[in-house]
Amino acid sequence: MRQHVEFDLKGILHELDVLEKVQLPYAANRALKDFGFYAKRFLAEEMRKEFDNPVPFTTRSPYFKMGDLEVTIGVNDVAVKGTSPAAYLFPQVAEGGATRKQIKIGRFSGALDRRGITRGVAIPNERSRAAQLLGLTSRGNLRPSVYTRVLGSLNALEMAGPSKGPHKFFVVPSEKPGGHLQPGVYHRKAKTLSQLMALADTPPTVTPKFPFAKLIEEEAADHIPTMLSKRLKQALGR
């Protein structure tokens, strides 16, 4: 996920005097770098507006990279742990006229599939009794440790030991529904049974609402001319 912003010097050369023409490439690169810093802050703020309580890993993901008379604005595509911001934000990016896009399948569902437990896509139910009992983050999501506990209980994670204590988990696969229970990941404690996650046959879809490329193009048109004028004056000592 990236957008290139280039500077066309030919379009303004006829408006400049000799000294300004000499300093123009330098000033243009400085202006593009200024815009890169601005775009990082701007995209982070837009993410806070558009997305529901985004984590810092998301809002810190915008970056810029300089070239000669060019700056590339993008979102981090490196996955340190799990999925990169560029990958999990991609379904939300409005492009090409798409009205619905599938969300990225997470590591948890991938682990269940690799172990042959189910090919269903796990959809957490944060409002369930199980989720409330096992613990939510301050943002209302399942704690990462919950996923690890479930995978360990199902023998779907090599690094997790067998489940101990009163909390038990089992899966009703989407491929083989189990009686009155809907497909899902269930939590049992004593006589209390609760569905922790539903299982869908295909990944859910969302309506893209983040016009990444359009935002960059509009902001570049609004701000780069002013930034260039400022940098050109500084280069000329005016």
C-alpha positions in Angstrom: 0.0 0.0 0.0 1.9 3.0 -1.3 1.5 6.2 -3.3 4.1 8.0 -5.3 4.3 11.8 -5.4 6.5 13.2 -8.1 7.7 16.8 -8.8 7.4 18.0 -12.4 9.9 20.8 -12.7 9.1 21.6 -16.3 5.7 22.9 -15.4 7.0 25.8 -13.4 10.4 26.6 -14.9 9.0 29.3 -17.2 7.8 31.2 -14.1 11.3 31.4 -12.4 14.3 33.6 -12.8 17.9 32.2 -13.3 18.7 31.9 -9.6 15.4 30.2 -8.8 15.9 27.7 -11.5 19.3 26.7 -10.1 17.9 26.2 -6.6 14.7 24.5 -7.7 15.8 20.8 -7.5 17.1 21.3 -4.0 14.1 23.2 -2.8 11.7 20.6 -4.5 13.4 17.7 -2.7 13.2 19.6 0.6 9.5 20.3 0.0 8.8 16.7 -0.8 10.5 15.6 2.4 8.4 18.2 4.3 5.3 16.7 2.8 6.5 13.2 3.7 6.6 14.1 7.4 3.2 15.9 7.1 1.7 12.9 5.3 2.7 10.5 8.2 1.0 12.7 10.7 -2.0 13.3 8.5 -2.6 9.6 7.8 -2.3 8.7 11.4 -5.0 11.2 12.3 -7.2 10.0 9.5 -6.9 6.4 10.8 -8.0 7.6 14.2 -11.1 9.2 12.6 -12.0 6.3 10.3 -11.2 3.2 12.3 -12.7 2.1 15.6 -10.1 2.7 18.3 -7.0 1.8 16.2 -4.0 0.5 18.1 -0.7 2.4 18.0 0.8 -0.3 15.8 -1.7 0.9 13.1 -1.4 4.6 13.6 2.4 4.4 13.6 2.5 2.4 10.3 2.5 5.2 7.8 6.0 6.0 6.4 7.7 7.9 3.6 10.7 7.2 1.5 12.6 9.8 -0.5 13.8 9.5 -4.1 15.1 12.1 -6.5 12.3 14.6 -6.9 9.9 11.9 -5.6 8.5 10.8 -2.3 6.7 7.5 -1.7 4.0 7.5 1.0 3.1 4.0 2.3 1.9 1.8 5.1 4.3 -0.6 6.8 4.2 -4.1 5.1 6.6 -5.8 7.5 5.0 -8.4 9.7 7.1 -8.5 12.9 4.5 -10.7 14.7 1.4 -11.8 12.9 0.0 -9.7 10.1 1.5 -6.4 8.8 -0.5 -3.2 9.0 -0.6 -3.0 5.2 -2.1 -6.5 5.0 -4.8 -6.1 7.6 -5.7 -2.6 6.5 -5.9 -3.6 2.8 -9.6 -4.6 3.0 -10.4 -1.1 4.3 -8.7 0.7 1.4 -11.0 2.1 -1.2 -9.6 1.5 -4.6 -10.7 0.4 -8.1 -14.4 0.8 -7.3 -14.6 -2.3 -5.1 -17.7 -2.1 -2.8 -16.8 -5.1 -0.6 -13.5 -6.7 0.2 -12.6 -9.8 2.3 -10.8 -9.3 5.6 -7.4 -10.9 6.1 -7.5 -14.4 7.7 -5.7 -14.3 11.0 -3.0 -16.6 12.4 -5.5 -18.3 14.8 -7.7 -19.5 11.9 -4.6 -20.5 9.9 -3.4 -22.6 12.9 -6.7 -24.4 13.1 -6.6 -25.1 9.4 -3.0 -26.4 9.4 -3.8 -28.8 12.2 -6.8 -30.2 10.4 -9.2 -29.0 13.1 -11.4 -26.8 10.9 -11.1 -24.7 7.8 -13.7 -22.3 9.2 -12.7 -18.6 9.8 -12.9 -17.8 13.5 -14.9 -14.7 14.4 -14.4 -13.7 18.1 -17.6 -12.9 20.1 -16.3 -10.4 22.6 -19.7 -10.1 24.2 -19.9 -13.7 25.1 -19.7 -14.9 28.7 -16.5 -16.8 27.8 -14.8 -13.7 26.5 -15.7 -11.7 29.5 -14.4 -14.4 31.8 -11.2 -15.1 29.9 -10.3 -11.4 29.6 -10.5 -8.5 27.1 -8.0 -5.8 26.4 -8.6 -2.2 27.2 -9.9 -1.8 23.6 -12.5 -4.6 24.0 -10.7 -7.3 22.1 -9.8 -10.8 23.1 -6.4 -10.9 24.8 -3.6 -12.5 22.7 -3.1 -15.0 25.6 -6.6 -16.3 25.1 -5.8 -17.4 21.5 -2.7 -19.1 22.8 -4.7 -20.9 25.6 -7.3 -22.1 23.1 -4.6 -23.4 20.6 -2.8 -25.1 23.4 -6.0 -26.8 24.6 -6.7 -28.0 21.1 -3.1 -29.2 20.6 -2.9 -26.8 17.7 0.2 -24.9 18.9 3.6 -26.6 19.4 4.9 -24.1 21.9 1.8 -24.2 24.1 1.5 -26.9 26.7 -1.6 -28.9 27.4 -4.5 -27.0 28.9 -4.8 -27.3 32.7 -7.3 -26.1 35.2 -11.1 -25.6 34.9 -11.1 -23.9 31.5 -11.8 -26.3 28.6 -12.1 -25.6 24.9 -13.5 -27.5 22.0 -14.5 -26.9 18.4 -17.6 -27.6 16.5 -16.2 -27.6 12.9 -18.1 -25.6 10.2 -17.7 -28.7 8.0 -19.5 -31.0 10.5 -22.0 -29.1 12.6 -22.7 -30.7 16.0 -26.3 -31.2 16.8 -27.8 -28.1 18.5 -24.5 -26.3 18.7 -23.6 -23.9 15.9 -20.1 -24.1 14.3 -17.7 -22.3 16.6 -15.0 -22.5 19.3 -16.6 -23.2 22.7 -15.4 -22.6 26.3 -16.6 -24.8 29.1 -16.1 -24.2 32.8 -17.9 -26.6 35.1 -21.5 -26.7 33.8 -21.3 -23.4 32.0 -20.9 -23.5 28.2 -20.4 -20.5 26.0 -19.4 -19.9 22.4 -16.1 -17.9 22.4 -15.9 -17.6 18.6 -18.2 -18.3 15.7 -16.9 -20.1 12.6 -17.7 -18.9 9.1 -17.2 -20.7 5.8 -15.5 -17.7 4.2 -13.8 -14.6 5.6 -16.2 -11.8 6.4 -16.3 -8.8 4.0 -16.2 -5.1 4.8 -17.0 -1.9 2.9 -13.7 -0.1 2.1 -13.8 3.3 3.7 -10.2 4.6 3.7 -9.4 6.3 0.3 -5.6 6.1 0.8 -4.5 7.2 -2.7 -7.1 9.9 -3.0 -6.2 11.4 0.4 -2.5 11.6 -0.5 -3.2 13.1 -3.9 -5.5 15.8 -2.5 -3.1 16.7 0.4 -0.2 16.9 -2.0 -2.1 19.3 -4.3 -3.1 21.4 -1.3 0.3 21.6 0.5 3.3 21.0 -1.7 3.0 24.3 -3.6 3.2 26.2 -0.3 6.0 24.0 1.0 8.0 24.5 -2.3 7.6 28.3 -2.1 8.9 28.3 1.4 11.9 26.1 0.7 12.7 28.1 -2.5 12.8 31.3 -0.5 15.0 29.8 2.1 17.4 28.5 -0.5 17.7 32.0 -2.0 18.0 33.6 1.4 14.9 35.7 0.9 
